[in-house]
């Protein structure tokens, strides 16, 4: 089985990468493979609600950034972990745009698979960012994998996250729990609604 790790930081070797690397090492100890994908530091488009992806499901109509290349990996992974630095009490805007566009255009490929979020910050805003990252998972019937604490690692300058002993222990506990869930379910996605049709309810008619 394989877990897709998304490094949502514009810094390839920053503190977010340290947190994700700790998860990857612990997953390996549990016999679970992983792949880490970096979103890069080039411009990322936001969703413009054009709905063109519904005419050709599986990819966003905008193909000039990393969104579709990341989304294409959804079908091959058995679980997803998204890590992001905290900016102004929120996750990096670029990774949020990628998740929103990828889930909307290619949600069927990731729905029901276990997921987790990781927030990396200097001091504050981590819990708000952590909650924001988790919300799309809940809309996609993705079981959220927990740890011994919220998945938060602290560090400002590059490399400082390696000094957060509790944070790294939290990453290992997360990896252990992810491995446990994947093995217990055999990597089978959660059923969600199953065969029950969606019953949308709009509050303004």
PASE-475601 format. One record per atom (N, C-alpha, C, O): residue in one letter; y, x negated, z. Coordinates in steps of 0.02 Angstrom, whole numbers, plus 50000, padded with zeros to 5 digits. Each point is the difference from the previous one (the first is absolute). Layout:
aYXZ/...
# end
This chain:
x499404995850000/x500605004250000/x500624995750000/x499984994150020/x500575008849957/x500614996149990/x500615003850024/x500075006049988/x500374990550047/x500625002950025/x500594996949962/x500054993949994/x500375010449979/x500604997749965/x500574999250050/x500185004850034/x500094989249971/x500564998650045/x500634999149957/x500014995949954/x500515007850061/x500624999549963/x500534996550043/x500185002550053/x500054991949923/x500544996350034/x500665002749974/x500224998249945/x500105006150095/x500615003249979/x500634996250015/x500545002950004/x499404990550006/x500594995950013/x500224996349937/x499574998249959/x501075000850031/x500234996049943/x499854992550009/x500084996149954/x499705002150106/x499824993050014/x499254999249999/x499645003050040/x500124993049914/x499284999249991/x499664997150062/x499465002150018/x500864993050014/x499704996650056/x500385001350065/x500074995550041/x500175010549968/x500365001850060/x499555002650056/x499394998949998/x500905004450049/x499625002450058/x499535005749983/x499485000850033/x500695003249917/x499555005449979/x499354997149973/x499465002750013/x500594991849951/x499404996849973/x499564997250056/x499395000049994/x500914997750060/x499624997550057/x499605005650032/x499414999250016/x500915006649993/x499655005850029/x499425002249956/x499455001350025/x500674999249911/x499475002249953/x499444994949995/x499425001849993/x500754991850010/x499484994849997/x499545000450061/x499414998749994/x500875003050064/x499595000750060/x499515005849992/x499424999650020/x500825005849950/x499575005749986/x499444998049952/x499425001650010/x500774994949937/x499514998049949/x499464995550029/x499415000749983/x500784994750060/x499514995550031/x499515003850044/x499404998749999/x500865006250039/x499575003850044/x499555004849960/x499425001250019/x500835001549927/x499585004149957/x499424996049972/x499435002449997/x500724991449984/x499484995749973/x499454998750052/x499414999849983/x500794999350080/x499524998950053/x499545006150009/x499444999550023/x500835006349957/x499615006250004/x499625001549936/x499705005349993/x500334990049960/x499645001049938/x500355004449949/x499685002649955/x500984998350053/x500395004249955/x500474995649959/x500384996150028/x499605004649907/x500454996249956/x500695003249999/x500095005850019/x500404990349960/x500685002749994/x500364996449944/x499824994449980/x500695008849995/x500444997149950/x500715001350021/x500185005850014/x500244989149988/x500705000850018/x500434999749938/x499954995349960/x500465009850031/x500455000449943/x500724999750025/x500185003850044/x500214991849928/x500714999350018/x500425004149952/x499904999749940/x500585004050086/x500425004149957/x500524995949962/x500305002449953/x499804991450069/x500484995649966/x500715001250023/x500135003750047/x500334993149918/x500715000650019/x500435002049940/x500604998649998/x499095004549953/x500375002549943/x500175007450010/x499695003350043/x500784999449920/x500205007050010/x499425004949993/x499564999149958/x500455006050084/x499505005349999/x500365006749992/x500485001350036/x499305002749917/x500315006449989/x499825005150054/x499464999650031/x500985005049980/x499845005750043/x499775005949957/x500145000249940/x499515004550090/x499785005949964/x500615004249981/x500455001050041/x499575001549896/x500555004249978/x499785007349990/x500365004049971/x499044997650054/x499745006949997/x499975002749929/x500155005949989/x499674989949963/x499965002249931/x499355003649984/x499955003749951/x499544995350092/x499345003149992/x499634998149936/x499535003349980/x500694991449987/x499664997749940/x499294997650017/x499565000249957/x500334997550105/x499334997750019/x499505005750001/x499404998849998/x500835007450007/x499555005750000/x499745001549929/x499485003349992/x500894994349958/x499775000849931/x499464994949984/x499575001249957/x500464993150076/x499504994749990/x499844997150069/x500254994650017/x499335008850022/x499864997850069/x499694993050003/x499644997949955/x500524998750099/x499714993450012/x500504994449999/x499844994450020/x500765006949956/x500514994749998/x500695003149998/x500105005549973/x500384990950055/x500695002049996/x500264998649930/x499794995249968/x500675009050009/x500284999149933/x500384993549994/x500054997149945/x500235000550111/x500354993550000/x499484994550009/x499664999750051/x500294996049900/x499494994850002/x500324993049997/x499714995349974/x500895004250054/x500364993649997/x500074996750068/x500414995650009/x499175006650039/x499984996650065/x499274999850024/x499555001349960/x500344997250103/x499324998850025/x499625006450019/x499414999750018/x500925006049980/x499695006250025/x499335001449968/x499505001050036/x500474999249899/x499375001949966/x499454994850008/x499415001750002/x500784991950002/x499494994850009/x499685000650069/x499414998650008/x500985003450041/x499735001250067/x499595006550001/x499455000250027/x500835005049945/x499665006449997/x499324999649966/x499545003550019/x500414992249931/x499374999249963/x499434997550044/x499415000749983/x500764996250074/x499504997350046/x499735005350048/x499514998850035/x500795007149966/x499795005350046/x499275002049989/x499635001150048/x500174999449890/x499325002449985/x499474995250024/x499445002150017/x500724991449985/x499504994950019/x499974998750074/x499514997250025/x501015004750013/x500004998650072/x499695005850038/x499975005749977/x499794992750084/x499715005150043/x500475001950057/x499885004950035/x500664991349973/x500495001450053/x500654996449983/x500014995649956/x500525006350078/x500664997349985/x500374998350064/x499995003850049/x500344990449951/x500444998050055/x500664997749969/x500004995749957/x500555007250066/x500664998349974/x500414996750056/x500085002950054/x500164991149933/x500424996550048/x500714999449973/x500104998849940/x500395001950105/x500694999549978/x500444997150055/x499885001350059/x500624994849922/x500514998250049/x500445005950016/x500005004949962/x500374994850092/x500445005450020/x500714998249980/x500274994850020/x500045009549941/x500704999249980/x500405006150022/x499865005649978/x500624993450067/x500425005450024/x499585005750029/x500145005949989/x499344992450048/x499585005050032/x499545003649953/x499735005350017/x500184992049922/x499585003249950/x499584994849964/x500174994150001/x499295008049966/x499624995349960/x500414997649940/x500505003349982/x499314991349989/x500334997549939/x500015005649948/x499495003149986/x501104998349986/x500075005449951/x499564999249939/x499775005049972/x500104988850008/x499594998849941/x499285002450010/x499715003149956/x500014995350102/x499305002150012/x499955007550008/x499505003049980/x501015000250048/x500005007350005/x500025003149930/x499645004949987/x500764992349968/x500035002649932/x499334999349964/x499795004549964/x499884989950048/x499344998949969/x499495005050025/x499645003149961/x500344997850105/x499525004850029/x500145007149975/x499545003649982/x501094998450019/x500175006749977/x499805001249928/x499705005149984/x500464990249972/x499845000949929/x499264999449987/x499725003849961/x499954991450072/x499284999049989/x499595005950026/x499535002249967/x500655000350092/x499635005650028/x500115006349958/x499535004049990/x501084997049986/x500145006149962/x499674999749931/x499755005149976/x500244989249993/x499734999549932/x499254998749998/x499675001849952/x500064995150101/x499294998149999/x499675001550067/x499554996450022/x500665009050010/x499755001650066/x499265001350003/x499684998750051/x500035004049896/x499295001650000/x499574993950011/x499445000550025/x500814993649957/x499614993950006/x500004997150071/x499594995750016/x500875006750026/x500054997250068/x499885005350054/x499894998250058/x500125008149924/x499945005450048/x499364999650040/x499474998649972/x500585002550093/x499425000250044/x499764993250024/x499554999750042/x500734994949933/x499794993450021/x500374997850063/x500595001650007/x499084994950039/x500334997950062/x500624995749986/x500024996249951/x500475004450091/x500634996449990/x500304998050066/x499855002850053/x500594992249944/x500374997850058/x500654996849978/x500064997549944/x500445002750100/x500644997049986/x500144994650052/x499765000250056/x500624994849923/x500204994550043/x500754999049993/x500264999449944/x500105000450112/x500724998849999/x500144993250033/x499734998550054/x500684997649914/x500184993350026/x500754999750009/x500385001349953/x499844997150108/x500725000250012/x500244994550046/x499614996750034/x501055002549967/x500314995250046/x500015002750070/x499834996650048/x500385009949958/x500095002850068/x499885007550003/x499555002350035/x500855001749929/x499965007250004/x499865003349932/x500044996849948/x499805009750055/x499885003849939/x499284999949977/x499845003249949/x499734993350087/x499314999449977/x499625006650003/x499635001749954/x500465002150101/x499625006250006/x500235005249948/x499585003749974/x501064996550012/x500255004649948/x499734998149932/x499805004349961/x500184989250024/x499724997749936/x499265001349996/x499745002049948/x499924996950107/x499275001350004/x499865007349985/x499545001649962/x500845002950068/x499905007149989/x500145001949928/x499635004049970/x500904993250002/x500185001549931/x499454998049951/x499835003649954/x499884990550057/x499474997649957/x499375004250005/x499635000749952/x500255002250107/x499405003950011/x500045007049968/x499485003049985/x501124999750007/x500065006949978/x499695001549932/x499685005249994/x500394990549956/x499665001549936/x499245000250006/x499675003849965/x500054992250080/x499274999950009/x499765006950023/x499485002449977/x500905000750068/x499805006550026/x500015005349946/x499605004750001/x500874994849952/x500045004849946/x499444999149949/x499875004549960/x499814989750041/x499464998649952/x499315000350032/x499524997249973/x500435006250085/x499355000850035/x499674993350017/x499394999550002/x501024995450010/x499744993350013/x499934999050076/x500505000150035/x498904998949991/x499924998650071/x500394993850020/x499934994749969/x500495006050082/x500424994450022/x499624995950052/x499795002750051/x500134991049935/x499624995650044/x500464997250054/x500554997549986/x499235003150076/x500404998050057/x499824993050024/x499564996749974/x500805001250078/x499874993550031/x500115000750075/x499985005650027/x500134988850007/x500115000350073/x500725001750017/x500165001350058/x500274998849892/x500715001350008/x500255002049931/x499624999749952/x501005002450042/x500275001049934/x499964993449962/x500074994750029/x499825005849906/x499904993949959/x500664996749986/x500305000749947/x499934995550103/x500654996749997/x499924992650016/x499654998150047/x500684997849914/x500024992850013/x500734997850000/x500395002249959/x499784993550089/x500704997950007/x500114992949974/x499574995650008/x501015003449962/x500194993449976/x500595000649953/x500035004649959/x500454990950047/x500585000249956/x499944994749945/x499935001749942/x500094991950078/x499954994749951/x499284999449975/x499535001750035/x500404996049904/x499344999449969/x499544995950045/x500174994450020/x499265008349995/x499514996450041/x500005002150073/x499524998650036/x501005004849987/x500045001850071/x499485005350019/x499825000550059/x499955003449894/x499495005150015/x499364996850027/x499635003250037/x500254990649945/x499404996550024/x500034998850075/x499494998550030/x501105002250000/x500084999050072/x499905006450040/x499964999950061/x500015005849904/x499915006450034/x499265001250012/x499655003149959/x500104994550098/x499295000350015/x499745007250004/x499475001549974/x500925002850058/x499775007050005/x500025003449932/x499555003849984/x500974994749977/x500045002949934/x499414998249956/x499725004249965/x500084989450037/x499434997849959/x499355002950026/x499545001449962/x500414999350105/x499415003350027/x499965007249977/x499465002649986/x501125000750010/x500025006849974/x499765000349928/x499675004749981/x500514990249979/x499764999749931/x499244999349997/x499685003049957/x500044993050088/x499274999150000/x499655006450022/x499485001849972/x500815001650077/x499705006350022/x500035005249944/x499535003849990/x501024996249973/x500065004549942/x499464998549949/x499685004649974/x500224989150011/x499484998049952/x499315002150024/x499595002449961/x500284996650103/x499355002050027/x499895007549993/x499465002249981/x501055001750034/x499955007249995/x499935002349927/x499635004749986/x500724991949969/x499945001749929/x499294998649976/x499705004149964/x500034990150055/x499324998349980/x499505004950028/x499535002049966/x500574999950097/x499565004950033/x499995006649962/x499475002849986/x501124999749997/x500055006449965/x499694999749931/x499645004649980/x500484990049983/x499724999349934/x499244999850002/x499665003149959/x500074993350090/x499284999550006/x499705006750022/x499475002149977/x500875001350068/x499755006350026/x499985005449947/x499575004450000/x500914995449953/x500035005049948/x499704997749934/x499945003849953/x499854989950046/x499754997349937/x500534999549946/x499844999749941/x500785000250080/x500554999549952/x500155006649964/x500375000149952/x499345005350072/x500105006549968/x500675002950022/x500145000450060/x500295001849893/x500645002850019/x499935006550039/x499515003649993/x500994997850049/x500015006350037/x500085005849952/x500344999449949/x499345006450066/x500005005549952/x500665003849995/x500135003149948/x500294996850104/x500615003949997/x499855007449991/x499625002950038/x500685000249911/x499885007149987/x499315001349972/x499765005750000/x499924989149975/x499365001049966/x500115003949936/x500434998349960/x499185007050031/x500065004249940/x500505005750009/x500105004049954/x500214996450103/x500475005350013/x500654998849961/x500294994650007/x499935010149952/x500604998949960/x500624999450044/x500035002950055/x500454993349922/x500634999050036/x500385006650002/x500045003549950/x500244998250108/x500405006050007/x500714998150021/x500175000350059/x500234997749893/x500694998050016/x500415005950023/x499935005549974/x500514993450073/x500445005250026/x500714997350001/x500154995450037/x500285007549922/x500704998049998/x500405004850044/x499905006149998/x500554991350041/x500365004150048/x500585003849968/x500255004950028/x499954993049913/x500525003649962/x499675002749938/x499734996249960/x500285010450031/x499665003149943/x500515002749950/x499815002849949/
# end
